[in-house]
């Protein structure tokens, strides 16, 4: 395959991870900065086409390898056929998902070929898992996730100094009984059945919630227009419904 599809055989965990990062960077480039060129090359009138990412951080749209079985696992076949039948962003998201699967298959193909043991495979996966997926990058999921995480961290941080606010009660309720255990697991266990009093959706540990002091119902901050920053200055929070009841003569 032209472009260096298999210029070398990485034999250590670090080398396989470096190979993974190069192929990932090339694929992301095709789906983001070079997206117009990539779109044009995926002509539905052509034969089955694949998107290849190379260790050199380059990409290529080409026909699949002719040898059977191929030297390396092959990317998704026929990505060009779906191009005009979908919204462009949905099509790019679909290609991104398949590209994530392909990158993992290539990395663990090398792992199997060169006899990685359980510890090596786990280390390789953890190194890969620390990177955002191509899908997250292409769809903007990384930015959304970081914003949510930042909001959650800000919420937990502010709540430590606001023990008399319901935002603080949210933080306290979300914390595990045993500080050594993971916050997220305990959070989901305790509030998995909790529903927002406004929209009716389930509790999620990556979202800011606030509880009404009057009716003790929980609400998404976004549903009642309360931000973590604003919650810092609220001593006694009343939801819109309870506030309206109080205002009646």
C-alpha positions as CSV (number, residue, x, y, z in Angstrom):
1,X,0.0,0.0,0.0
2,X,1.4,3.3,-1.0
3,X,2.0,5.8,1.8
4,X,3.7,3.5,4.2
5,X,0.8,1.2,5.3
6,X,3.3,-1.3,6.7
7,X,6.7,0.3,6.5
8,X,7.8,-1.3,9.8
9,X,6.6,-3.8,12.4
10,X,6.4,-2.3,15.8
11,X,7.4,-4.9,18.4
12,X,7.1,-3.1,21.8
13,X,4.1,-1.5,23.5
14,X,5.6,1.9,23.0
15,X,6.3,1.3,19.3
16,X,2.7,0.0,18.7
17,X,1.3,3.0,20.5
18,X,3.5,5.3,18.4
19,X,2.1,3.5,15.3
20,X,-1.4,4.0,16.6
21,X,-0.9,7.7,17.2
22,X,0.5,8.2,13.7
23,X,-2.4,6.4,12.0
24,X,-4.9,8.2,14.3
25,X,-3.4,11.7,13.5
26,X,-3.6,11.0,9.8
27,X,-7.2,9.8,10.0
28,X,-8.2,12.8,12.1
29,X,-6.5,15.1,9.5
30,X,-8.6,13.5,6.7
31,X,-11.9,14.1,8.7
32,X,-11.1,17.6,9.9
33,X,-8.5,19.9,8.3
34,X,-8.5,18.0,5.0
35,X,-12.2,17.2,5.0
36,X,-13.1,18.9,1.7
37,X,-10.4,16.9,-0.1
38,X,-11.5,13.7,1.6
39,X,-15.1,14.3,0.7
40,X,-14.3,14.8,-2.9
41,X,-12.1,11.6,-3.1
42,X,-15.0,9.5,-1.7
43,X,-16.9,9.5,-5.0
44,X,-19.9,7.2,-4.7
45,X,-19.5,6.4,-8.4
46,X,-16.1,4.7,-7.7
47,X,-15.5,1.2,-6.4
48,X,-15.3,0.2,-2.7
49,X,-13.0,2.7,-1.1
50,X,-11.3,2.7,2.3
51,X,-9.8,5.4,4.4
52,X,-6.2,4.6,5.5
53,X,-4.2,6.4,8.2
54,X,-0.5,5.8,8.2
55,X,2.2,5.9,10.9
56,X,3.6,9.0,9.1
57,X,0.4,10.9,10.1
58,X,-0.7,10.9,6.5
59,X,-3.9,9.6,5.0
60,X,-5.2,8.0,1.8
61,X,-8.4,7.0,0.2
62,X,-7.8,3.9,-1.8
63,X,-9.1,0.5,-2.8
64,X,-8.7,-2.3,-0.3
65,X,-5.6,-4.6,-0.3
66,X,-5.8,-7.3,-3.0
67,X,-4.0,-10.0,-1.0
68,X,-6.2,-12.3,1.1
69,X,-5.8,-12.3,4.0
70,X,-4.3,-8.8,4.0
71,X,-1.0,-8.1,5.7
72,X,-2.9,-5.8,8.3
73,X,-6.5,-5.6,9.2
74,X,-8.4,-3.5,6.7
75,X,-10.5,-0.4,7.3
76,X,-14.2,-0.3,6.7
77,X,-15.0,-1.0,3.1
78,X,-17.2,1.1,0.8
79,X,-17.3,4.3,2.9
80,X,-17.9,6.3,-0.4
81,X,-21.2,4.6,-1.1
82,X,-23.0,6.1,1.9
83,X,-21.7,9.6,1.3
84,X,-24.6,11.1,-0.6
85,X,-27.3,9.3,1.3
86,X,-26.6,11.0,4.6
87,X,-26.0,14.4,6.1
88,X,-22.3,15.2,5.8
89,X,-21.7,15.4,9.6
90,X,-23.5,12.0,10.1
91,X,-21.4,10.4,7.3
92,X,-18.2,11.7,8.8
93,X,-19.2,10.5,12.2
94,X,-19.9,7.1,10.8
95,X,-16.4,7.0,9.1
96,X,-14.9,8.1,12.4
97,X,-16.5,5.3,14.4
98,X,-15.3,2.7,11.9
99,X,-11.8,4.3,11.9
100,X,-11.7,4.0,15.7
101,X,-12.5,0.3,15.4
102,X,-9.9,-0.2,12.7
103,X,-7.1,1.5,14.7
104,X,-7.8,-0.8,17.7
105,X,-7.8,-3.9,15.5
106,X,-4.4,-2.9,14.0
107,X,-2.9,-2.2,17.4
108,X,-4.0,-5.5,18.9
109,X,-3.0,-7.3,15.7
110,X,0.6,-6.2,16.4
111,X,0.1,-7.2,20.0
112,X,-1.0,-10.7,19.1
113,X,1.6,-11.1,16.4
114,X,4.5,-10.2,18.7
115,X,3.2,-12.0,21.8
116,X,2.1,-9.3,24.1
117,X,1.1,-10.8,27.5
118,X,-1.9,-9.7,29.6
119,X,0.1,-6.9,31.3
120,X,1.3,-5.5,27.9
121,X,-2.1,-5.6,26.4
122,X,-3.6,-3.8,29.3
123,X,-0.9,-1.2,29.2
124,X,-1.4,-0.7,25.5
125,X,-5.1,-0.3,25.9
126,X,-4.7,2.2,28.8
127,X,-2.3,4.3,26.7
128,X,-4.8,4.3,23.8
129,X,-7.8,4.9,26.1
130,X,-6.1,8.1,27.4
131,X,-6.6,9.7,24.0
132,X,-9.9,10.9,22.7
133,X,-11.5,8.7,20.1
134,X,-11.6,9.9,16.5
135,X,-15.4,10.1,16.8
136,X,-15.1,12.4,19.8
137,X,-12.7,14.7,17.9
138,X,-14.8,14.8,14.8
139,X,-18.2,15.4,16.5
140,X,-16.8,17.9,19.0
141,X,-17.5,15.4,21.9
142,X,-14.1,16.2,23.4
143,X,-14.9,19.9,23.9
144,X,-18.4,19.0,25.3
145,X,-16.9,16.4,27.7
146,X,-14.2,18.8,28.9
147,X,-16.8,21.5,29.5
148,X,-18.9,19.1,31.5
149,X,-15.9,17.8,33.5
150,X,-14.8,21.4,34.2
151,X,-18.3,22.3,35.4
152,X,-18.4,19.2,37.6
153,X,-15.0,19.9,39.1
154,X,-16.0,23.5,39.7
155,X,-19.2,22.4,41.4
156,X,-17.5,19.9,43.7
157,X,-14.8,22.5,44.6
158,X,-17.3,25.3,45.3
159,X,-19.5,23.0,47.4
160,X,-16.8,22.3,49.9
161,X,-17.1,25.8,51.2
162,X,-20.9,26.1,50.9
163,X,-22.2,23.4,53.3
164,X,-25.5,25.2,53.8
165,X,-26.4,25.5,50.1
166,X,-28.3,22.8,48.2
167,X,-25.5,22.8,45.7
168,X,-23.4,21.7,48.6
169,X,-25.9,19.0,49.5
170,X,-25.7,17.7,45.9
171,X,-21.9,17.4,46.3
172,X,-22.2,15.7,49.6
173,X,-24.8,13.3,48.4
174,X,-22.7,12.5,45.4
175,X,-19.6,11.7,47.3
176,X,-18.9,8.1,48.3
177,X,-19.2,7.0,51.9
178,X,-15.7,5.6,51.6
179,X,-13.4,8.3,50.2
180,X,-11.1,5.7,48.8
181,X,-13.8,4.4,46.3
182,X,-14.4,6.1,43.0
183,X,-16.7,9.1,43.0
184,X,-18.4,8.3,39.7
185,X,-19.4,4.7,40.6
186,X,-20.9,5.8,44.0
187,X,-22.6,8.8,42.3
188,X,-24.3,6.6,39.8
189,X,-25.3,4.0,42.4
190,X,-27.0,6.5,44.7
191,X,-28.7,8.7,42.1
192,X,-29.2,6.4,39.1
193,X,-33.0,6.4,39.7
194,X,-33.2,10.2,40.4
195,X,-35.2,12.1,37.9
196,X,-35.0,15.8,37.1
197,X,-38.1,17.6,38.5
198,X,-38.2,19.7,35.3
199,X,-37.4,17.5,32.3
200,X,-37.9,14.1,33.9
201,X,-34.5,12.8,32.6
202,X,-32.3,10.5,34.7
203,X,-29.4,11.7,36.9
204,X,-26.0,11.7,35.2
205,X,-22.8,12.1,37.2
206,X,-21.3,14.4,34.5
207,X,-24.0,17.1,34.9
208,X,-24.6,19.8,37.5
209,X,-27.7,19.2,39.7
210,X,-29.3,21.2,42.4
211,X,-31.9,20.3,45.0
212,X,-34.9,22.5,46.1
213,X,-34.9,23.2,49.9
214,X,-38.7,23.3,49.9
215,X,-39.9,20.2,47.9
216,X,-36.5,18.4,48.0
217,X,-36.7,17.6,44.3
218,X,-33.6,17.5,42.2
219,X,-33.1,19.5,39.0
220,X,-30.6,19.8,36.2
221,X,-28.9,23.2,36.7
222,X,-29.5,23.9,33.0
223,X,-33.3,23.2,33.4
224,X,-33.7,25.8,36.1
225,X,-31.1,28.1,34.8
226,X,-28.7,27.7,37.7
227,X,-25.0,27.5,37.1
228,X,-22.4,26.2,39.5
229,X,-21.1,29.7,39.9
230,X,-24.5,31.1,40.8
231,X,-25.2,28.2,43.2
232,X,-22.2,29.3,45.3
233,X,-24.2,32.4,46.3
234,X,-27.5,30.6,47.1
235,X,-28.1,29.8,50.7
236,X,-31.7,28.4,50.4
237,X,-32.7,27.3,46.9
238,X,-36.3,27.1,45.8
239,X,-37.3,25.7,42.5
240,X,-39.5,27.8,40.2
241,X,-42.6,25.9,41.2
242,X,-42.0,26.4,45.0
243,X,-41.1,30.1,44.4
244,X,-44.4,30.7,42.6
245,X,-46.4,29.0,45.4
246,X,-44.7,31.3,48.0
247,X,-45.5,34.4,45.9
248,X,-49.3,33.6,45.9
249,X,-51.4,35.6,48.3
